[in-house]
């Protein structure tokens, strides 16, 4: 079902401030910034080997990422696993009793289709399924 770790999402207060560390200090390749209106975030994607780091900056106070930062501070927000067929992956997890936040895929950053598992089903870790466009 899972093909690889696609990315690790990190909640930040400022993309510009955070990018300095990841690009300049760690030397990661920068793939650009995108706004995902539905999730009320600006996203910066950085490449490291086969995986990515996704920096998430809230665009409003009622953004889920803003609420996460308010409650937990900045830091690791979620881990995303790539799947080849997101509908099949969701169906299999539901069949196995896994609690899902998203019962249907939704649009994510960088032309992906995503769905989140509830942290209560994954040991407290917010887990994302991610299907890349072909």
Beta strands, then each sheet from edge to edge (+ up, - down):
strand 1: 2-12
strand 2: 29-36
strand 3: 41-48
strand 4: 51-58
strand 5: 75-83
strand 6: 106-108
strand 7: 112-117
strand 8: 127-132
sheet 1: 2+ 3- 4+ 1+ 5- 8- 7+ 6-
end
